[in-house]
Amino acid sequence: MKKFKTFFIVISVLTISAVISWGVSKVLNRPIDGIGNGEIAVIKVKGVISEADDYLKMLDRVERNNRIKAVILRVNSPGGVVGACQELHDKVVELSKRKPVVVSMESVAASGGLYISVGATKIVANPGTITGSIGVILQTYNVSKLIKKLGIDVITVKSGPYKDLLNPFKKPDPKQIAVVQKLIDNSYMQFVRAVAEGRHLPIEKVKQFADGRIFTGEEAKKLGLVDYLGNFDRAVEVAKKLGKCPRANLIFIKERSSFIDRILGRGSESILKTIIKAINGNVEEVRTMYLLN
C-alpha cells in the first residue's frame, strides 16, 4: 500500500510537472498579436490591391513586436487602386526606418506592386519577374451610341460642368477629358517621385523608362529598380544579414479574418459590402489605378 502511494505521488508529480512545463511552453511560445517566436516576419501581398487596411494592420503588428528584426514582403501583384498602393508604400517607408524591409518579388510586381516595393530597404527579384509598368490608368465605358440607338434619353442634373466626368451616357467632352488627364498626370508624377526617392535615382532618369513599359527582373536590376536577383531564399539571406539575425526563424503573418469570413469563407465580407453598396446605389464606377494592363 505504501509503495502504491509512493508510486501514485511520483506519477502525480510527474504529471503536474509535465502540465506546468507544457503550460509554460505554450505561454512562452504563444503568438503575440498573431506573431509567433522568431525574428523575421513574412507578409504576402497578393493580387489586385483594392484596399490597404488588412496589410496595414499586419505591418503595424510586426512594427510593434520587438522580436521581429526584419520583414520580408512577398509581392505578387499587378498593382491596384492609387490610394491603397500609396498608403501601403508610405507604411513600408515608415517601417523601413525602424527595421529592414526586404521585398521578394514573385511572378509579378508591376505598377502598384512596384510602387509598394520601392519603399523597402532592399528589393530582390527573380530574373524573370515581371515588373515596371510605371504609370496610371483610368478606364470607363461609354454607351452613348447604344443609348441613342435604343431611343433612351438619360437626364442628368448636376451642380457644375465637371460633376459628371466620364458620364457613360453622353459623348465624351474634350474639356472633361482634359480635366481627367490632368488628374492622371499628377498621379503619374507622384509615382515617378516615389520611385526616384525610393531607389535613389534622378527623376529625369526614371522618366526615361516610366512610360508603362514592363521589364524582367534582370532588366529592372540594370535600371536600378532592383538590388539583387534571386528567389525567396535569397531574400531571406538578405533579410538575415540586414537584421543581424543569422539564425532567425521565419514567421508568416496572416490577416485576421472577420467573423463573416470565418463562417462563409475569405473575402465574403468584402463581397457582402459590395452587394449592399450596389443595393443602396453606391457603386464605384471610376477609379484611378496603378495597374499592369
Helices and strands as residue ranges (DSSP letters): H 2-29, E 40-46, H 53-64, E 70-77, E 79-81, H 82-96, E 101-110, H 112-117, E 122-125, E 130-132, H 144-150, H 174-199, H 203-209, E 214-216, H 217-223, E 228-229, H 232-243, E 250-253, H 259-264, H 268-279, E 289-291
